[in-house]
């Protein structure tokens, strides 16, 4: 086949799929449904008819070639400009040429080949015509569906069939004359194909069967298998049909692949292989989706897409049998997409409903409702569920679904609002729901009254409640309220019965049930009135008017109606008294007095009159109208004979307690200071009263509440020291309050004593151990170590708290501070072995044990504990807790350091024969040391990184020096000596250069990571030693300026503590006052109490820059640079440009020659303090000197000189500052004249030998320079 013909064939194969689908005139699903109906009527199986034998002997041709001549009316089906038109033109030309050849060679042995080629072109011509017809059909159908034309289009394939018939004739001749030719399969296939095309199915089937049976490997088998499968399918032979469809689907490139797979799915379904059927139909859909995703617009592609759409329409039937109904929606979304999923889901629900699968149908209807609860269909969905269970014998489910239906779709529902435009739908839903629910309720009501069964009662009640909330506008709602009240009354639920009777009384005055409801309401509400004890529990100690709850309001309303309707009734007085007591108990005193007086006036001799009188008197007491109470009491005491009765004695007691009550009233009104003074006045006026101690105690409490802690304090002391037997609780509480009060006031030593006294006197009190611990913390801060240890150990012995093990750490720390290393180790080891959860503390303590052993000279124990420190740290790290890295890294460094000691200890001998071995050994140790130090660096701890790099530098420096200092071998002449020394230099010099790099790295990393420690100073010194000029270090003194921040406050000169106590008395959380207290203790050289005060302030407010800065100053004083830097930097992060922390940090930077970092804050500190230079302020002088040193460090000596001159101009004669100036003049500026002047001033001002010796050194250096 030539190139053009190949192209034609591809086009024809592509369009064939379109022909198969459009030809049907209805959906595949419709056809299959028809097949299923037919299957019920037609049970017999049909076998394929046998084929007649085909002659195998070639005979002389006897054909009428004119009968297969192309129609004379052949025409192009495409416009001349299209490729398709060109293709058809080529095809027509080929037909004309081949037809002429067949006439010329009609008796030739090659005539068969010509027939086949001509037949192929006839087939191609038929397909082109068919393709064009269907294209026109599709376009016409689009116009028809769009309403552009009213005539529904039809497909006319007569022209194509003419060519099919001509092809059949040629193929039959070929089979007759050339039965053994290799192209017989081709002829058989096209015979079958063309017979199918012209509608002769039986003949077509015969030829297909011959092809598949005789030539199974032929390329035409797919086409024939599909045709056979269709035949079996139409005759209900599902198994055979599936087999042939499966044969087609083995070839994924087959144009019939998707259709065969779809038909195979139905075969599986008919065989009840539901899961396989579902999987297969899914594949059809997926195949179509992929085809669409590829944008395949070929006929085969379009066919696959359309077939997928048909499969979607029918997948519900498959899924119902094979799928999980709960996963159906997600399944449909996955398979069909969100647009089609809902329709398929609904279809599945009705499918389940029709076949009686209630569980499945209900689940899907519920889910559909949930997905769009306001849709018009939602009402119908729920109604389907209700009716589905109405006769199912499951009354509980029916009830639940009925109630749900009414709640969701009844009056006022969101559904009705959403569908209000559809009035018919809404009215229908409401009428149907009301009638259904009412009948349901009354039926259950009757059952409940007859059976008294809890279930029936519950069902009826729920029905009534739903009715009332749903059908509030119903014409029969009064009837329903009354009947519900009757049911509730019968069930002894009087509260609810009353509520429903009252509803009729209030809302339906014209109801036929009105009078009966009123009578029944009085009866039921009487049973609901609470007892006095119950009311007291509700009201409590409150004396403000309290509103009645609904039940009492109902009784009130009904009672007043009773007084109007039946004023002379038998129970009227009792009801009035009862109503009066309700007003009384609910602190509604005015109406209570009204009804109590009415009782007394209407029935003065009754017991209710006596009760009323007593309650009238108590109302004055509750109103705290003590003046009126006393007047009333005096009036009562005038009654003859009353004074000496118990009641008379009680009245007298009331008069005495009146003053106490006045104080209590002030206290209740939160006027604490006035209340406290009122209690003190009571104590003064009634010194023999049994309430005397209470008065002092209450006064103390109210002074404390009023913020006058200093006034409260002596009163607590007074009560605590009182010798009483009846007020022990007040005495105990006073002692208990003293410790916290002292602590609030900042009186920490007194607080410790108070805590200890209470804990010792009341060891069983629940707070005793906490007090003991608090006292120990304060004693430790006071450096009263013995008392602190004693308290800690008592706490440890008795406490059951999980954190008690931390006490072991505290005690160990105290012994360590006392330089009692062995005792400290004992406590630390106990801590390590305790069940503490403080992982960081465990690592720290292990390190401390190692360090203490090292101090004691226990090398092996120290090494063991350093290793334990690392091991503990690593174990925690593996478990996900990275804690104590700074201790682990230092422990590791300690273990590495002996390698350096070993290196130094090896001497290079003078014997040349032994020198190489020693050098090799030392170099090996250097390598090992460097490798070990890498491990230390990995901890990423700034201090140990600096230490490791410095130690590495020392090792390299030592190795270089050792090589340079190696003794020369004996017997070398000058040339040999020169060569030898050059060889040594070649080895030693790189080591020296590497040492310089290590020192430089140590300094640079230290600066960048804030690793300012002694190892950095060593690095600076060693670097200056082997590479002079690398670091600017002229030997000036750096002043550590510890600038405390008073937070704009000042310490009182005369009695600073008193002023601080007064501030804390007003507000014990006053950060400024606590800060002043801490600074006071610093100045008193009591750093522990200072820290205690600062940390107390941070408990109340954690981010106070001044306090954090001052804690950093404490760390400087303790020598802990690391912690100091952390605090200063944190303070600065909290307050941008914070001066005090900048000043404090600048000293650290400068001390470590970090001039670049120091210059900014040093200059800021100088600018901030220079105003005080003129009066010689020590801090300003030191800040200026530091600034000058920093200027020299960054290469600005002239500016530094100006600073020193300003210092001296201010009158300062600080020797260390003058010495710094002398260093600048002599060593840096080389100014001999000015140097001599400053040397003279120093000699005059100082007698310190070290300073004078330093001056001599500078003088000598200056003389040598000049």
Buried (B, 14 or more C-beta within 10 A) or exposed (E): EEEBBEBBBEBBBBBBBBBBBBEEEEBBBBBBBEBBEEEEEEEEEEEBEEBEEBEEEBEEBEBEBEEBBBEEEBEBBBEEEEEBBBBBEBBBEBBBEBBEBBEEBBEEEEBBBBBBBBBBBBBBBBBBBBBBBBBBBBEBBEEBEEEEEEEEBEBEBEBBBBBBBBBBBBBBBBBBBBBEBEEBBBBBBBBBBBBBBBEBBEBBBBBBBBBBEEBEEBEBBBBBBBBBBBBBBBBBBBEBBBBBBBBBBEBEEBBBBBBBBBBBBBBBBBBEBBEBBBBBBBBBBBBBBBBBEEEBEBBBBBBBBBBBBBBBBBBBBBBBEBBEBEEBBEBBBEBBEEEBBBBBBBBBBBBBBEEEBBEBBBBBBBBBBEEEBBBEEBBBBBBBBBBBBBEEEEBEBBBBBBBBBBBBBBBEBEBBEBBEEEEEBBEEBBEBBBEBBBEBBBBBBEBBBEEEEEEBBEBBBBBBBBBBEBBEEBEEBBBBBBBBBBBBBBBEBBBBBBBBBBBBBEEBEEBEBBEBBBEBBBBBBBEBBBEEEEBEEEBEEEBEEBEBEEBBEBBBBBBEBBBEEEEEEEEBBBBBBBBBBBBBBBBBBEBBBBBBBBBBEEBEEBEBBEBBBEBBBEBBBBEBBBEEBBEBBEEBBEEEEEBEEEEBEEBEEBBBBBBBBBBBBBBEEEBBBBBBBBBBBBBEEBEEBEBBBBBBBBBBBBBBBBBBBBBBBEBBBBBBEBEEEEBEEBBBBBBBBBBBBBBBBBBBBBBBBBBBBBBEEBEEBEBBBBBBBBBBBBBBBBBBBEBBBBBBBBBBEEBEEEEBBBBBBBBBBBBBEBEBBEBBBBBBBBBBEBEBEBBBBBBBBBBBBBBBBBEEEBEEBBBBBBBBBBEBBEEBBEEEEEBBBBBBBBBBBBBBBEBBEBBBEEEBEEEBEEBEEBBEBBBEBBEBBBEBBEBBBEBEBBBBBBBBBBBBBBBBBBBBBBBBEBEEBEEBEEEEEEEBBEEBBEBBEEBBBBBBBBBBBBBBBBBEBBBBBEBBBBBBEBBBEBBEEBBBBBEBBBBBBBBBBBBEBEBBEEEBBEBBBBBBBEBBEBBBBBBBBBBBBBEEEBBBBBBBBBBBBBEEEEEBBBBBBBBBBBBBBEEBBBBBBBBBBBBBEBBEEBBBBBBBBBBBBBBBBBBEBBBEBBBBBBEBBBEBBEEBBEBBBBBBBBBBBBBBBBEBBEEBBEBBEBBBEBEBBBBBBBBBBBBBBBBBBEBBEBBBEBBEBBEEEBEEEEBEEBBEEBBEBBEEEE
